Amino acid sequence: MPEKARVGVLISGRGSNMAALLYASRLGDCPYEIVLVAANDPQAPGLKLAAGEGIATFGLSHLGMKRAAFDAIITAELERAGVTHVALAGYMRLLSPEFVAHWQGRCLNIHPSLLPKHKGLHTHQAVLDAGETETGCTIHIVTPELDDGPILGQARIAVLPRDTPETLATRVQYAEHQLYPRVLADFVTANTRPEALLARVRELALALPAAAEKRSHGSPGFYVEGGKFFAYFTDNHHGDGITALLLKVSGLDEAAMLIEQDDSRYFRPKYFGPAGWVGIKLTDGPDWAAIEAMMAAAWRLCAPKRLAMLPI
Ligand code: GAR
């Protein structure tokens, strides 16, 4: 089981989305845990809720502080808690460029509209003023622009004839509480899902000269045209529960040496005979630089002579 993502949640008020993330994190095999809840208002009710659930909290008023200085303190607290991902959940503060850059690609925000519609404040009033028949909520990756950035998920709700900003806010929040935990779980596992791992393996393999892909033994295999297979991607092959890259190595000795070096990462693939293959587990933070070098060596072992001479 890969380690769970360590999420820091930033709030300004009630923290109902934070609570939704927290309680979802306690269900079954949720891939993230909440390790810190921080607020720019020490009185934010959500801090009490989190503390009551045994979660570390940090509350500090931003009043009278420069934005960048305040954000630097928040980043330091998040780092101290070992946070890997940040979830903004009703955090009503513009972020400094420094904060956004520090957490680039690891910070999500929830906004109570179907972005790109109705960015900024007073969203529900804007939805009513515009005569919308539906609204909803959006989770997106945080970028320097407010309520911008790649959209990861949306949930839609109907706007009803007698809706007010308050009734809309309530129903949008019901939807938010469903959406945020799911999108966050998908986001933190995006790089460890088999499809993503295969995509990375494929990219590295097909970048090698005359490399091509063909299914073999029920798995995507990579070979050198006019030569042999040098790599396979296997996912739960013969029900072994492992997502791995199998690479040709120079012989049994090299395979044995790698396994002896690190048997949590390398293994002897079943059904691959004594020809000199090693399995590399991919789900626990693969070392892609090492894999790239090993893949090039595997390619060279399998390439016809005229190609194997090429510098790669
Ligand atoms: C949520 O509805 C969230 O979408 C909104 O604040 C509310 C916080 O509620 N966020 C924004 O408006 C951000 N611009 P909560 O504290 O109960 O989660």
Boltz pocket constraint, residues with backbone or C-beta under 6 A from the ligand:
constraints:
  - pocket:
      binder: B
      contacts: [[A, 11], [A, 12], [A, 13], [A, 14], [A, 15], [A, 16], [A, 17], [A, 18], [A, 46], [A, 89], [A, 90], [A, 91], [A, 92], [A, 110], [A, 111], [A, 112], [A, 120], [A, 121], [A, 137], [A, 169], [A, 173], [A, 176]]
      max_distance: 6.0
